[in-house]
Amino acid sequence: MFNRNTGIVLAIALAAALGLLLAQKVFGPAGAGKRDTGSIIFYPTPRALPDFSLGQSDGTRLIPGELRGHWTLVFLGFTSCPDVCPTTLAELARAQKQWESIPESLRPRVVFVSVDPERDTPARLGEYAHAFHKDTLAATADVPSLERFATPLGLVFQKAPGKNFKANPNDYSMDHSASIAVLDPEGRLAGLMRPPFDPQAIARDLTKLTGKSAP
């Protein structure tokens, strides 16, 4: 079975969604009540992530330390995705272009994580992600490692076999969360962005947050 922990992952994702709804009720649209942002639903308290290790398209490892020092947006997808992935990456690219003037050492990051490691080789994944924006980081891993990374973020994915899957193992798609996880400069899960996405609002909010977290 492709995703043995689907039930557990879905339960955790539901719990995360309920937590975000509670945060909205208690803290208002910005969740934490301390940041005036319109594109992010904040958790009441940032959540530390367990260790993870993904392979980036450039051959290096994506580990917790790599995500510290920047606000980071994490989006799950796959290169064969017909609609949601290219649309979301294009919207994120528009936001990225607006914050290119921020010093690289502080600039917000976008991480595209492929949940289709069978077909998305590092070269293919990198070429796909960089076609939208040169700064987008692209990574993937085996399914258990992807689950360990995605589950604490409240994100889910599952293989969806097509009608001819038995005869053609490549006849499948990937169901996955369309939301974007937001990590703070400490590498903790700070909140979530839900579609539809507004590139201008994302750029404005991430620029503002970067300014507040700058030394």
N, C-alpha and C positions, 0 to 999 in steps of 0.2 A: 504493500500500500504506500502510495507516494508520501502521504502526510499522516503519519500515525498519530500525531498529537492534535489533529484538527479540532476535536471536541474540547480539549483543554485550552487550546489557543483561542477558540471562539468564546469560551467562558471568560477567559482573562480579558479579551477585548471588550466584552459586554460590561464587565466590571469597570474597565477603564472609561468606557463611555458614560456609565452611570456616575463615576467620579467627576467627570467633566461637567455633567449636567448639574451636580451638586455644587461644583465650584462656581458655575454661572449664577446659581441662585444666591449663594452666600456672598460672593465677591463681585458680582456684576459681570458685564460683558468681557472685561479684561481678566477675569478669573482671580488673579492674586490681588486685585484692587490697588496695586501700586504702580501699574504701568498703563499709560493711556494708549492702548493699541486696539485697532479695530479688526485686524485679520487673525489674531491669535486668541484661542481660548486657553487661559493659563490654569494649571493645577494650583491648588492652594499652596503646596510645597513642592519644589523640584524633587524628582525621584532619581536616586543614583541607579546606574545601570550595572548589571553583572558583566563580567569580562566577556569579550567577544573578539573574534578574529576573522576578518573577511579578506579576500584577495582583491586588490585593486587592479585596474586595467593596466597600470604601468609596472606591475610585478611586485609592488611593495604591499605590506600588510596594513589593513585598516584596523587599528586597535584603539581602545579607549583614549590613550594619550594623544592620538592623532586628532581627536575632536575637541581638545581643550584649547582655550584661548580665543575661540570664535563662537558666535551664534551659528548654529547649523540646522539646516532643513533636510530631513531624510524622507525620501519618497521611494516606495516599492514599485517595481514594474518589470517589464521585459521588452526586448527589442522588437518582438513580433507583435506587440500590442497594437491593435488597429486604431484606437481612438483616445482613450483616457491618458495613456503614457505620453504620446507625442504632444497632446494638447497641454498637459500639465507642465511638461518640460519646456515647452515654448513660452508658457506664461511665466515660469520661473526665470527663463532666460531674459525676458523683458525686465524683470525685477533686478536681475544680476547686472544688466547693463547700466541701470540707474545708480548702483552703488560701486561702480568700478573705480571711482575717484577715492574711495576709502583705502588707506594703506593696506597692502596685502596681509600684513601681520595681524590686522584686526578685521579684515573684510569677511562678511558672512559667507558661509559655505553652503553649497547644495550637494547632497550626496544621493546619487541614483543607485539603488541596490536592486540588481536583477534577481528575481525569484525563479528564473528559468536557467539554472546552471547547465542543463543538458545541451542547450542550444546556444547559449550566450557565452562564447569564449571571451577571454580578456580582450583580445584584439577587436572583436566585433562589438563588445560592450563599450569599449573606449571610443571607438569611431562613432558609434551611435550617440553617446552622451555628448561628446565634444562638438557634434554637428549642431547642437542647440546652443551651447556656450562652452568656450575653451576652459573655463574654470570649474565646470561641473566634475565632481569626483564620481567615479563609477566603480562598483565593487560587487562581488558575488561570492558564493561559497557553496559547500554541499548543503543539502536540505536540513540536516540537523543543526548545523551552524547557523543557517539562515533563521530557523525557528527560534534558536536561543537569542538571536539579535532582535528579531521582529516582535516576539511576544511581550517583552517588557515595555516596548514602545506602544503597545495596544494595537498593533498592526497584524493583519492575517493574510494568508495566501493559501491557495490550494490548486492542484492540477485539475483541469477540466477536460477529460478525454472527449474527442470528437466522435462522429458516427463511425468512422473508419479506423478507429484507434487500434483495434486488434490486428488489422492487416497492415496498418501504417503507424508505427509507434510515434511518428512526428505529428500525427493528427491530434493535436491537443492545444488548448489555450491555458492561460493562468488567471484564475480569479484572485484578486488582491484588493487590499484596502486602497481607497482613492484619497485618503487623508494624508497630510504631511506632518510628521513628528518634528517638534521644535526642541532642540537641545541648547542649553545655556553654555556659557564659556567654561563651565566646570565639567562639561560633558554629561550633564544630568538632563533627564526628560523634564522640560519646563511646561510644555503645553502641546496643543494640536491646532492645525489649520484644516478646515473642512471646505470642500468645494461648494459652490463655485469660487474660484480664486480671482483676486483683483491684483494684478502685478504692481500697480501704483501703490496700493495700500500695503502690500508686502514690502516693497522697497522702502516706503516711508517708515514703517514700523521697525524693520530690521536696522535701518540706519539710525533711528532714534535709540534703540536698545544698544547698538554698538557704541554710540556716543556715551551712554550712561555707564557702560562697563569698561570703557577705556581708562587706562591709568592716568 
